[in-house]
């Protein structure tokens, strides 16, 4: 199974995380994938976390590093969560990462947010 599925939706890159547990064992590969997208000129990326049941601090760190890299090239990285009951959403809320990342509960909403900015 491919852990990270990349697709284009209305000219925006969407990276779907296909892991129940996003942990140290996948964090480096994920970060490398996002850095590769940024280096190839992509400036609008959505990370779809709806299928993630658990995310550890190392994987979260990969997201933060990727966001900083994206911001350094005047791009933006946004997140999609399943709902407010999602363990990953709760973790982002508890760690105040929702103040750092723009987040949405549907892919359509996230895509539309790029067209509005």
C-alpha positions as a LaTeX table, in Angstrom:
\begin{tabular}{lrrr}
\hline
Residue & $x$ (\AA) & $y$ (\AA) & $z$ (\AA) \\
\hline
Unk1 & 0.00 & 0.00 & 0.00 \\
Unk2 & 1.22 & 3.50 & $-0.80$ \\
Unk3 & 1.36 & 5.55 & 2.39 \\
Unk4 & 1.15 & 8.93 & 0.65 \\
Unk5 & $-1.05$ & 9.35 & $-2.39$ \\
Unk6 & $-0.45$ & 12.54 & $-4.34$ \\
Unk7 & $-3.06$ & 13.97 & $-6.68$ \\
Unk8 & $-3.92$ & 17.29 & $-8.24$ \\
Unk9 & $-7.27$ & 18.91 & $-7.50$ \\
Unk10 & $-7.91$ & 22.20 & $-9.31$ \\
Unk11 & $-4.15$ & 22.78 & $-9.76$ \\
Unk12 & $-3.51$ & 22.20 & $-6.03$ \\
Unk13 & $-1.42$ & 19.26 & $-4.82$ \\
Unk14 & $-3.23$ & 17.02 & $-2.35$ \\
Unk15 & $-1.20$ & 14.53 & $-0.32$ \\
Unk16 & $-3.45$ & 11.90 & 1.23 \\
Unk17 & $-1.89$ & 10.19 & 4.24 \\
Unk18 & $-2.97$ & 6.55 & 4.08 \\
Unk19 & $-1.73$ & 5.51 & 7.53 \\
Unk20 & $-3.68$ & 4.62 & 10.64 \\
Unk21 & $-0.58$ & 5.51 & 12.66 \\
Unk22 & 1.62 & 8.33 & 11.37 \\
Unk23 & 4.84 & 7.87 & 13.36 \\
Unk24 & 8.61 & 8.15 & 13.36 \\
Unk25 & 8.85 & 5.23 & 10.94 \\
Unk26 & 7.06 & 7.27 & 8.23 \\
Unk27 & 7.94 & 10.85 & 9.18 \\
Unk28 & 11.17 & 11.11 & 7.17 \\
Unk29 & 9.61 & 9.72 & 4.00 \\
Unk30 & 6.65 & 12.09 & 4.40 \\
Unk31 & 8.88 & 15.14 & 4.96 \\
Unk32 & 11.02 & 14.20 & 1.94 \\
Unk33 & 7.88 & 13.90 & $-0.20$ \\
Unk34 & 6.70 & 17.38 & 0.76 \\
Unk35 & 10.15 & 18.94 & 0.36 \\
Unk36 & 10.37 & 17.35 & $-3.11$ \\
Unk37 & 7.01 & 18.92 & $-4.04$ \\
Unk38 & 8.18 & 22.33 & $-2.83$ \\
Unk39 & 11.49 & 22.05 & $-4.69$ \\
Unk40 & 9.60 & 21.15 & $-7.87$ \\
Unk41 & 7.80 & 24.50 & $-7.68$ \\
Unk42 & 4.56 & 23.59 & $-5.94$ \\
Unk43 & 3.30 & 26.42 & $-3.75$ \\
Unk44 & $-0.18$ & 25.19 & $-2.79$ \\
Unk45 & $-0.37$ & 21.89 & $-0.92$ \\
Unk46 & $-3.15$ & 20.27 & 1.08 \\
Unk47 & $-2.30$ & 17.41 & 3.44 \\
Unk48 & $-5.32$ & 15.15 & 3.91 \\
Unk49 & $-5.21$ & 13.67 & 7.44 \\
Unk50 & $-8.73$ & 12.17 & 7.39 \\
Unk51 & $-7.48$ & 8.56 & 7.40 \\
Unk52 & $-4.97$ & 9.05 & 10.22 \\
Unk53 & $-5.99$ & 7.62 & 13.58 \\
Unk54 & $-2.84$ & 8.62 & 15.46 \\
Unk55 & 0.02 & 11.03 & 14.81 \\
Unk56 & 3.14 & 11.19 & 16.96 \\
Unk57 & 5.29 & 14.24 & 17.64 \\
Unk58 & 7.92 & 13.24 & 15.07 \\
Unk59 & 5.36 & 13.16 & 12.27 \\
Unk60 & 3.90 & 16.45 & 13.51 \\
Unk61 & 7.44 & 17.84 & 13.38 \\
Unk62 & 7.67 & 16.84 & 9.72 \\
Unk63 & 4.52 & 18.84 & 9.05 \\
Unk64 & 5.94 & 21.88 & 10.87 \\
Unk65 & 9.26 & 21.67 & 8.96 \\
Unk66 & 7.34 & 21.38 & 5.68 \\
Unk67 & 5.12 & 24.36 & 6.54 \\
Unk68 & 8.17 & 26.49 & 7.36 \\
Unk69 & 9.83 & 25.48 & 4.09 \\
Unk70 & 6.63 & 26.26 & 2.18 \\
Unk71 & 6.29 & 29.66 & 3.88 \\
Unk72 & 9.91 & 30.47 & 2.99 \\
Unk73 & 9.01 & 30.25 & $-0.72$ \\
Unk74 & 5.74 & 32.21 & $-0.32$ \\
Unk75 & 3.61 & 29.08 & $-0.51$ \\
Unk76 & 1.07 & 27.58 & 1.86 \\
Unk77 & 0.27 & 24.18 & 3.27 \\
Unk78 & $-3.21$ & 23.41 & 4.62 \\
Unk79 & $-4.66$ & 20.43 & 6.46 \\
Unk80 & $-7.90$ & 18.48 & 6.22 \\
Unk81 & $-9.25$ & 16.54 & 9.19 \\
Unk82 & $-12.18$ & 14.11 & 9.39 \\
Unk83 & $-14.01$ & 15.98 & 12.16 \\
Unk84 & $-13.56$ & 17.52 & 15.62 \\
Unk85 & $-13.72$ & 14.08 & 17.22 \\
Unk86 & $-10.73$ & 12.87 & 15.22 \\
Unk87 & $-7.81$ & 11.97 & 17.55 \\
Unk88 & $-5.46$ & 13.89 & 15.26 \\
Unk89 & $-7.66$ & 17.03 & 15.40 \\
Unk90 & $-7.79$ & 16.72 & 19.20 \\
Unk91 & $-4.00$ & 16.45 & 19.33 \\
Unk92 & $-3.60$ & 19.52 & 17.10 \\
Unk93 & $-6.05$ & 21.40 & 19.30 \\
Unk94 & $-4.27$ & 20.36 & 22.54 \\
Unk95 & $-0.83$ & 21.34 & 21.20 \\
Unk96 & $-2.18$ & 24.63 & 19.79 \\
Unk97 & $-1.04$ & 23.63 & 16.32 \\
Unk98 & $-4.39$ & 24.80 & 14.96 \\
Unk99 & $-3.04$ & 28.33 & 15.41 \\
Unk100 & $-0.11$ & 27.41 & 13.15 \\
Unk101 & $-1.90$ & 25.48 & 10.39 \\
Unk102 & $-4.95$ & 26.46 & 8.36 \\
Unk103 & $-7.29$ & 23.51 & 8.74 \\
Unk104 & $-10.57$ & 22.32 & 7.26 \\
Unk105 & $-13.04$ & 19.44 & 7.53 \\
Unk106 & $-13.52$ & 18.86 & 3.81 \\
Unk107 & $-11.20$ & 18.75 & 0.84 \\
Unk108 & $-13.54$ & 21.04 & $-1.12$ \\
Unk109 & $-13.32$ & 23.67 & 1.62 \\
Unk110 & $-9.52$ & 23.50 & 1.66 \\
Unk111 & $-9.30$ & 23.75 & $-2.14$ \\
Unk112 & $-11.72$ & 26.68 & $-2.17$ \\
Unk113 & $-9.67$ & 28.49 & 0.49 \\
Unk114 & $-6.75$ & 28.73 & $-1.96$ \\
Unk115 & $-9.00$ & 30.36 & $-4.57$ \\
Unk116 & $-10.18$ & 32.93 & $-2.03$ \\
Unk117 & $-6.72$ & 34.02 & $-0.87$ \\
\hline
\end{tabular}
